[in-house]
Amino acid sequence: MPANRHLSALALSTVALLLACTTAFAQHPNVVIVMTDDQGYGDLSCHGNPILKTPQLDQLYAESVRLTDYHVAPTCSPTRAAFLTGHWTNRTGVWHTIMGRSMLRENEVTLGDVFTDAGYATGMFGKWHLGDNYPYRPEDRGFSEVMRHGGGGVGQTPDHWDNAYFDGAYWHNSKVTPVKGFCTDVFFDYAKNFIRNSVENQKPFLAYIATNAPHGPMHSPPKYSKPYEDQSKHLANFYGMIANIDENVGQLRRLLDELDISENTIFIYTTDNGTSSGEKVFNAGMRGKKGSQYDGGHRVPFFVRWPSAGLADGRDVDTITSYVDIVPTLISMCQIDSPSDVKFDGVDISPLIFDRATDWKDRYLITDSQRVKDPVKWKSSAVMSDRWRLCNGKELYDMNVDPGQKKDVAEANPEVVESMREFYEQWWAELEPSFSQSTAIGLGHPSDNPARLTSHDWITTRMTPWNQSQVRRALNGESNTGFWNVNVISDGRYRFRLRRWPDEVKGPISQPLPPGDPVPGDRAFRETPGKSVNAVKASLTIGEQTKSTSVAPDADEVIIEMDLKQQTTRMTAQFETADGEVFGSYFVYAEKL
């Protein structure tokens, strides 16, 4: 009898849990995703960092299911592409952070698209870094509420001119909007307003908060960096930005409590790649940092909490998982429709998260760091399983006994190397045909007319001027030119304004800008003095058409008009001095008349 009573109680408990989960699913949980930039696995006190204090994230850690072997790309845009689509990043066209290789292909379906189709309010706040022009902006990719900076960080070339983490201006629903305060605070504040409005309108919501912090240059409000002033200024501000994020996460969680929605909100905290700056202090025993094929470049935190479905018990999941798993997993957890014509590269890992995986099979996953114009086979790559890491197709590490990846055991395990190499070869052969499908910036679309093109997206085999310091210095010669892929959406007459400086800057092309004001922390991009470019000639080439014109000494821009047919082609715009030096036009405004 006692045994039967025990079984009955157990059965009732199981039924109650299932009912609770079913109720939670039926109500469509809200989803909050916080993704930070360049914060590694070791940049948290709950992971053992001996200097940095993150009490709010430590509390979230204690109340979450933690994916302890979760992998992304070693750099930011590629991670975001895979995280938001469930596809290998190289499949999406995003394998770099600049040079036109950070724009998410138009045919990709994003998390924003999926949740919008399911009736959710969708918001994106902070760092997008998957394209600044139609059709690549977040507002083009399923997000109805957007507040973001330009490019890959505040102060990069596509960003509003002279932005430097404090005050400045960002794009709110496609419109440049002045703001007050530190960038991270601004993005969280806009996210909180979005959440309040969604609750008021009784709509489930997806809030994707992707901070540019703690990406360099390192700027932190002084009150957050002060506790770390015994470190270098660079590291003190890096840690200060994380401390500020920590506080914002705590405030956001308190808002969810006040709105009485935290129980049925899936709250995810993660980062986009390994640490950029904290590895010398603490790297959780890993080898490598941002950009590396070793675990320190791509194994990052992932916490998920959802109390009404039983995810609040502080439990680890040690099975290997990946950024391509997140979209199919959230579709499953939220019980919404999966896009019918999309086959994900990742899998639904909710059985692992809910501790219901009874026959989970080990699998191979791949990450790599390309950062080149066109992908290179085996470059900075890792083929991964629960136990093994094959790096660059040659080095093999047994993670069970060597988590620091110090001893190459390839020679002793040839069958493992062969198996992993074969998997990579098949993976590469499947993706390689797509590498030539370059993304193209739309010209003449009503939602982005005029389009604002910047040198951040020049396609070249050399470096592009991707931040405003480089634009101010006016790099010259071959390394300072490139082309854009453009899609002329419809026939018509187009006006192109070729500029040395963006529209925010008044005055002639030839003017040398004074340095901008400093901000706390590292040297800001805007502190670089602006170099004069004494252009005498400007030229524009689109497809087979080229037009050139002289440049007046006091001109602030050069206007060239062309009659264009619908086409996808290359566009080049440049200035030339009397001495024959060539400078790309860092900013071009293209308008269909």
DOLUMSE-953927 format. One record per residue (C-alpha): x, y, z; residue number from 1. Coordinates in steps of 0.5 Angstrom, whole numbers, plus 2048, in hexadecimal, padded with zeros to 3 digits. Last residue first. Layout:
<rs>
> X,Y,Z,NUM;
...
</rs>
This chain:
<rs>
> 81C,879,78B,593;
> 81F,873,78E,592;
> 824,875,793,591;
> 82B,873,795,590;
> 82F,876,79A,589;
> 836,874,79A,588;
> 83B,874,7A0,587;
> 842,872,7A0,586;
> 843,875,799,585;
> 84A,871,798,584;
> 850,875,798,583;
> 855,875,792,582;
> 85C,879,792,581;
> 85D,87B,78B,580;
> 861,882,78D,579;
> 85B,886,78B,578;
> 857,882,790,577;
> 852,87C,78E,576;
> 84B,87B,791,575;
> 848,874,791,574;
> 841,870,78F,573;
> 840,869,78D,572;
> 83A,865,78C,571;
> 83A,85E,78A,570;
> 833,85A,787,569;
> 82C,858,788,568;
> 828,85B,783,567;
> 822,85F,782,566;
> 823,864,77D,565;
> 827,86A,77E,564;
> 827,872,77C,563;
> 82C,875,780,562;
> 82D,87B,784,561;
> 834,87E,787,560;
> 834,883,78D,559;
> 83B,884,790,558;
> 83B,886,798,557;
> 83D,88C,79C,556;
> 840,890,797,555;
> 844,896,799,554;
> 84A,894,794,553;
> 845,892,78E,552;
> 846,88B,78C,551;
> 846,889,785,550;
> 842,883,782,549;
> 842,87C,780,548;
> 83D,877,77E,547;
> 83E,870,77D,546;
> 838,86B,77A,545;
> 83A,864,779,544;
> 837,861,780,543;
> 837,867,784,542;
> 83D,86C,784,541;
> 83E,872,787,540;
> 843,877,787,539;
> 846,87E,78A,538;
> 84B,882,789,537;
> 84F,888,78C,536;
> 84F,885,793,535;
> 853,889,798,534;
> 852,883,79E,533;
> 853,887,7A4,532;
> 855,882,7AA,531;
> 850,882,7B0,530;
> 853,882,7B7,529;
> 852,87B,7BB,528;
> 84E,87C,7C1,527;
> 848,87A,7BE,526;
> 84A,873,7BF,525;
> 84A,873,7C6,524;
> 851,872,7CA,523;
> 850,86D,7D0,522;
> 84C,86F,7D6,521;
> 847,875,7D7,520;
> 845,879,7D1,519;
> 84A,87D,7CD,518;
> 847,883,7C9,517;
> 848,883,7C1,516;
> 84E,885,7BD,515;
> 84E,88A,7B9,514;
> 84B,889,7B2,513;
> 850,88A,7AC,512;
> 84C,88D,7A6,511;
> 84D,88B,79F,510;
> 846,888,79E,509;
> 843,88F,7A0,508;
> 83E,890,7A6,507;
> 839,88D,7AA,506;
> 83A,887,7AE,505;
> 833,883,7AF,504;
> 833,881,7A8,503;
> 838,87D,7A8,502;
> 840,87F,7A6,501;
> 844,87E,7A0,500;
> 83D,87E,79C,499;
> 83A,87B,795,498;
> 833,87D,794,497;
> 830,878,78F,496;
> 829,87A,78C,495;
> 826,874,788,494;
> 821,875,782,493;
> 81D,86F,781,492;
> 81C,867,780,491;
> 81B,863,786,490;
> 81E,860,78C,489;
> 826,862,78A,488;
> 829,85C,78F,487;
> 830,85E,791,486;
> 836,85B,792,485;
> 83B,860,795,484;
> 842,861,793,483;
> 849,863,796,482;
> 84E,868,797,481;
> 852,86A,79D,480;
> 857,864,79C,479;
> 859,866,795,478;
> 85C,86D,797,477;
> 859,872,79D,476;
> 857,871,7A4,475;
> 853,877,7A6,474;
> 855,878,7AD,473;
> 84E,87A,7AF,472;
> 84B,874,7AB,471;
> 850,86F,7AF,470;
> 84D,872,7B6,469;
> 846,872,7B4,468;
> 847,86A,7B3,467;
> 846,865,7AE,466;
> 84B,868,7A9,465;
> 84C,862,7A5,464;
> 852,85D,7A5,463;
> 854,85A,79F,462;
> 851,854,79B,461;
> 84C,859,799,460;
> 844,85A,79A,459;
> 842,861,79D,458;
> 83D,860,7A2,457;
> 840,864,7A8,456;
> 842,869,7A2,455;
> 83B,86C,7A3,454;
> 834,86B,79F,453;
> 82E,870,7A1,452;
> 828,86E,79D,451;
> 823,874,79B,450;
> 81E,871,79B,449;
> 81E,86B,7A0,448;
> 817,869,7A1,447;
> 815,86B,79A,446;
> 81A,866,797,445;
> 81F,86A,792,444;
> 825,867,793,443;
> 826,860,797,442;
> 82D,85E,799,441;
> 82F,857,796,440;
> 831,851,79A,439;
> 836,84C,796,438;
> 833,845,794,437;
> 83A,843,792,436;
> 83B,83F,799,435;
> 835,83B,798,434;
> 838,836,794,433;
> 83D,834,79A,432;
> 838,833,79F,431;
> 836,82B,79D,430;
> 83E,82A,79B,429;
> 840,82D,7A2,428;
> 83B,829,7A6,427;
> 83D,822,7A2,426;
> 845,824,7A3,425;
> 843,826,7AB,424;
> 840,81F,7AC,423;
> 846,81B,7A9,422;
> 84B,81F,7AD,421;
> 847,81D,7B3,420;
> 847,816,7B1,419;
> 84E,816,7AF,418;
> 851,81A,7B5,417;
> 84D,815,7BA,416;
> 850,80F,7B6,415;
> 857,812,7B7,414;
> 857,812,7BE,413;
> 85E,811,7C1,412;
> 861,816,7BB,411;
> 85B,81B,7BD,410;
> 85D,81C,7C4,409;
> 85F,823,7C4,408;
> 860,825,7CB,407;
> 85F,82C,7CE,406;
> 857,82C,7CD,405;
> 855,82F,7D4,404;
> 850,82A,7D4,403;
> 855,825,7D4,402;
> 852,81E,7D7,401;
> 84B,81E,7D5,400;
> 84C,823,7D0,399;
> 851,81F,7CC,398;
> 854,823,7C7,397;
> 856,822,7BF,396;
> 85A,827,7BB,395;
> 85A,826,7B3,394;
> 853,828,7B0,393;
> 854,82F,7B3,392;
> 852,82D,7BA,391;
> 84F,826,7BB,390;
> 84C,826,7C2,389;
> 849,820,7C5,388;
> 845,81E,7CB,387;
> 83E,821,7CA,386;
> 83F,822,7C3,385;
> 843,827,7BF,384;
> 846,829,7B8,383;
> 84A,82F,7B9,382;
> 84C,834,7B4,381;
> 851,83A,7B3,380;
> 851,839,7AC,379;
> 84F,832,7AA,378;
> 84D,834,7A3,377;
> 84E,83B,7A1,376;
> 847,840,7A1,375;
> 847,846,79C,374;
> 849,84D,79E,373;
> 84C,84B,7A5,372;
> 84A,84B,7AC,371;
> 84A,843,7AC,370;
> 849,841,7B3,369;
> 846,83A,7B4,368;
> 841,836,7B7,367;
> 83F,82F,7B6,366;
> 83A,82A,7BA,365;
> 83B,822,7BA,364;
> 836,81E,7BE,363;
> 835,81A,7C4,362;
> 82E,816,7C4,361;
> 829,818,7CA,360;
> 825,812,7CC,359;
> 822,814,7D2,358;
> 821,81B,7D1,357;
> 81C,81E,7D6,356;
> 820,822,7DA,355;
> 81C,828,7D8,354;
> 822,82C,7D5,353;
> 824,825,7D2,352;
> 81D,824,7CF,351;
> 81D,82B,7CD,350;
> 823,82A,7C8,349;
> 81F,82B,7C2,348;
> 824,82A,7BC,347;
> 829,82E,7B8,346;
> 82A,82F,7B1,345;
> 823,831,7B0,344;
> 81F,82F,7AA,343;
> 81A,834,7A8,342;
> 814,834,7A3,341;
> 80F,833,7A8,340;
> 811,838,7AD,339;
> 810,835,7B4,338;
> 809,837,7B7,337;
> 809,839,7BE,336;
> 809,834,7C5,335;
> 80D,839,7C9,334;
> 812,834,7CB,333;
> 813,831,7C4,332;
> 814,837,7C0,331;
> 819,839,7C5,330;
> 81D,833,7C4,329;
> 81C,833,7BC,328;
> 81F,83A,7BD,327;
> 824,839,7C2,326;
> 828,833,7BF,325;
> 82C,836,7BA,324;
> 830,83A,7C0,323;
> 832,833,7C2,322;
> 832,82D,7C7,321;
> 837,828,7CB,320;
> 834,825,7D0,319;
> 836,827,7D7,318;
> 82F,82A,7D9,317;
> 82F,82D,7E0,316;
> 82A,82E,7E5,315;
> 828,834,7E9,314;
> 821,833,7EA,313;
> 81D,838,7E7,312;
> 81A,834,7E0,311;
> 814,831,7E3,310;
> 80F,833,7DD,309;
> 80C,839,7E1,308;
> 813,83B,7E3,307;
> 816,83C,7DD,306;
> 81E,83D,7DD,305;
> 823,83C,7D8,304;
> 82B,83E,7D9,303;
> 830,83D,7D3,302;
> 837,83F,7D5,301;
> 83C,83F,7CF,300;
> 841,839,7CC,299;
> 843,83D,7C5,298;
> 84A,840,7C6,297;
> 84C,83D,7CC,296;
> 84A,836,7C9,295;
> 850,836,7C4,294;
> 84E,839,7BD,293;
> 850,840,7BF,292;
> 84D,847,7BD,291;
> 84B,849,7C4,290;
> 850,845,7C9,289;
> 854,83F,7CA,288;
> 855,839,7CE,287;
> 850,838,7D4,286;
> 851,837,7DB,285;
> 84C,83B,7DD,284;
> 84F,841,7D9,283;
> 851,846,7DF,282;
> 855,84C,7E0,281;
> 859,84B,7D9,280;
> 853,849,7D6,279;
> 84F,84F,7D7,278;
> 850,854,7D1,277;
> 84C,851,7CB,276;
> 849,84B,7CF,275;
> 846,846,7CA,274;
> 840,847,7C6,273;
> 839,849,7C5,272;
> 836,849,7CD,271;
> 830,846,7D0,270;
> 82B,847,7D5,269;
> 824,844,7D3,268;
> 81D,846,7D7,267;
> 817,842,7D5,266;
> 812,846,7D8,265;
> 80C,842,7DB,264;
> 80E,843,7E3,263;
> 811,84A,7E1,262;
> 80A,84D,7DF,261;
> 807,850,7E5,260;
> 809,857,7E2,259;
> 80D,859,7E9,258;
> 810,852,7E8,257;
> 812,854,7E1,256;
> 815,85A,7E3,255;
> 819,857,7E8,254;
> 81C,853,7E3,253;
> 81E,859,7DF,252;
> 821,85D,7E5,251;
> 825,857,7E6,250;
> 827,856,7DF,249;
> 829,85D,7DF,248;
> 82D,85D,7E5,247;
> 831,857,7E2,246;
> 832,85B,7DB,245;
> 835,861,7DF,244;
> 83A,85C,7E3,243;
> 83C,859,7DC,242;
> 83D,860,7DA,241;
> 842,861,7E0,240;
> 845,85B,7DE,239;
> 847,85D,7D8,238;
> 849,864,7DA,237;
> 84D,862,7E0,236;
> 851,85D,7DA,235;
> 853,863,7D6,234;
> 854,868,7DC,233;
> 859,862,7DE,232;
> 857,85F,7E5,231;
> 857,862,7EC,230;
> 851,867,7E9,229;
> 84D,860,7E9,228;
> 848,863,7EE,227;
> 848,86A,7EB,226;
> 845,867,7E4,225;
> 83E,867,7E6,224;
> 83E,86E,7E9,223;
> 842,870,7E3,222;
> 83D,86F,7DE,221;
> 840,86A,7D9,220;
> 844,86B,7D3,219;
> 849,865,7D0,218;
> 849,866,7C8,217;
> 848,861,7C8,216;
> 842,85C,7C9,215;
> 83F,85B,7D0,214;
> 83A,85D,7CE,213;
> 837,85E,7C7,212;
> 831,85B,7CB,211;
> 82C,856,7C7,210;
> 825,856,7CA,209;
> 820,852,7C7,208;
> 819,853,7CA,207;
> 814,84E,7C7,206;
> 80D,84F,7C9,205;
> 806,84D,7CB,204;
> 801,852,7CA,203;
> 7FC,854,7CF,202;
> 7FC,85B,7CD,201;
> 7FF,85E,7D3,200;
> 804,858,7D4,199;
> 806,85A,7CD,198;
> 807,861,7CF,197;
> 80B,860,7D5,196;
> 80F,85B,7D2,195;
> 811,860,7CC,194;
> 812,865,7D2,193;
> 817,860,7D5,192;
> 81B,85F,7CF,191;
> 81B,867,7CE,190;
> 81E,867,7D4,189;
> 823,861,7D3,188;
> 826,865,7CD,187;
> 827,86B,7D0,186;
> 82A,869,7D6,185;
> 82F,865,7D2,184;
> 831,86B,7CE,183;
> 832,870,7D4,182;
> 82D,876,7D5,181;
> 82A,87A,7D0,180;
> 827,879,7C9,179;
> 826,87C,7C3,178;
> 821,878,7BE,177;
> 823,876,7B7,176;
> 81D,873,7B4,175;
> 81D,86C,7B1,174;
> 819,869,7B7,173;
> 81D,86D,7BC,172;
> 824,86E,7B9,171;
> 829,870,7BE,170;
> 82C,877,7C0,169;
> 831,87A,7C5,168;
> 831,87A,7CC,167;
> 837,875,7CF,166;
> 839,86F,7CB,165;
> 83E,874,7C6,164;
> 839,876,7C0,163;
> 83D,87B,7BC,162;
> 839,879,7B6,161;
> 833,875,7B6,160;
> 836,86E,7B5,159;
> 837,86B,7AF,158;
> 83F,86C,7B0,157;
> 840,86A,7B7,156;
> 83F,86E,7BD,155;
> 83A,86A,7C0,154;
> 83B,863,7BE,153;
> 83A,85E,7B8,152;
> 837,862,7B3,151;
> 832,867,7B5,150;
> 82E,868,7BC,149;
> 828,865,7BE,148;
> 821,866,7C0,147;
> 81C,862,7BD,146;
> 814,860,7BE,145;
> 811,85C,7B8,144;
> 816,857,7B8,143;
> 815,852,7B2,142;
> 81B,853,7AD,141;
> 81A,859,7AA,140;
> 81A,85D,7B1,139;
> 820,859,7B3,138;
> 824,85C,7AD,137;
> 826,858,7A7,136;
> 821,85A,7A1,135;
> 823,860,7A1,134;
> 829,863,7A4,133;
> 82D,862,7AB,132;
> 82E,85B,7AA,131;
> 82F,855,7AF,130;
> 833,859,7B5,129;
> 82C,859,7B9,128;
> 82F,85C,7C0,127;
> 82A,860,7C4,126;
> 823,85E,7C5,125;
> 81E,859,7C1,124;
> 817,859,7C2,123;
> 812,854,7C0,122;
> 80A,854,7C2,121;
> 808,84D,7C1,120;
> 803,84A,7BD,119;
> 806,844,7BA,118;
> 808,847,7B4,117;
> 80C,84C,7B8,116;
> 80F,847,7BC,115;
> 812,843,7B5,114;
> 814,84A,7B2,113;
> 817,84C,7B8,112;
> 81B,846,7B9,111;
> 81E,847,7B2,110;
> 81C,844,7AB,109;
> 822,844,7A6,108;
> 820,846,79F,107;
> 823,84D,7A0,106;
> 82A,84B,7A1,105;
> 82C,84D,7A8,104;
> 831,853,7A7,103;
> 838,852,7AA,102;
> 83C,850,7A4,101;
> 83B,857,7A1,100;
> 843,859,7A3,99;
> 841,858,7AA,98;
> 840,854,7B0,97;
> 842,84D,7AC,96;
> 83F,847,7AB,95;
> 837,849,7A9,94;
> 835,846,7A3,93;
> 82F,842,7A6,92;
> 833,83B,7A5,91;
> 839,83D,7A8,90;
> 835,83F,7AE,89;
> 833,838,7AF,88;
> 82B,838,7AF,87;
> 826,839,7B5,86;
> 824,840,7B3,85;
> 825,845,7B8,84;
> 82B,841,7BC,83;
> 82F,840,7B5,82;
> 82F,847,7B3,81;
> 830,84A,7BA,80;
> 836,845,7BB,79;
> 839,847,7B4,78;
> 838,84F,7B5,77;
> 83C,84E,7BC,76;
> 842,84A,7BC,75;
> 845,843,7BE,74;
> 83E,840,7BC,73;
> 83A,83D,7C1,72;
> 83A,837,7C6,71;
> 837,834,7CC,70;
> 83A,82F,7D0,69;
> 838,832,7D7,68;
> 831,833,7D5,67;
> 82E,835,7DC,66;
> 827,834,7DE,65;
> 825,83A,7E2,64;
> 824,83D,7E9,63;
> 82B,83D,7EC,62;
> 82D,840,7E5,61;
> 828,845,7E6,60;
> 82B,847,7ED,59;
> 832,847,7EA,58;
> 830,84C,7E5,57;
> 82D,851,7EA,56;
> 833,850,7EE,55;
> 838,851,7E9,54;
> 83F,853,7EC,53;
> 845,852,7E8,52;
> 84C,851,7EC,51;
> 84D,849,7ED,50;
> 848,847,7E7,49;
> 846,840,7E9,48;
> 840,83F,7E4,47;
> 83B,842,7E9,46;
> 840,848,7E9,45;
> 83F,849,7E2,44;
> 844,84B,7DC,43;
> 846,844,7DC,42;
> 841,841,7D6,41;
> 843,847,7D2,40;
> 840,84E,7D1,39;
> 842,851,7CA,38;
> 83B,854,7C9,37;
> 835,852,7CE,36;
> 82E,84E,7CC,35;
> 828,84F,7D0,34;
> 822,84B,7CD,33;
> 81B,84C,7D0,32;
> 816,848,7CE,31;
> 80E,848,7D0,30;
> 80B,842,7D1,29;
> 805,83F,7CD,28;
> 7FF,83E,7D1,27;
> 7FE,837,7CF,26;
> 805,836,7D0,25;
> 805,838,7D8,24;
> 7FE,834,7D9,23;
> 802,82E,7D6,22;
> 807,82F,7DA,21;
> 803,82F,7E0,20;
> 7FF,829,7DE,19;
> 805,825,7DD,18;
> 808,827,7E4,17;
> 801,825,7E7,16;
> 801,81F,7E3,15;
> 808,81D,7E6,14;
> 806,81F,7ED,13;
> 7FF,81B,7ED,12;
> 803,815,7EA,11;
> 808,815,7F0,10;
> 803,816,7F5,9;
> 800,810,7F2,8;
> 806,80C,7F2,7;
> 808,80E,7F9,6;
> 801,80B,7FB,5;
> 802,805,7F7,4;
> 809,804,7FB,3;
> 805,805,802,2;
> 800,800,800,1;
</rs>
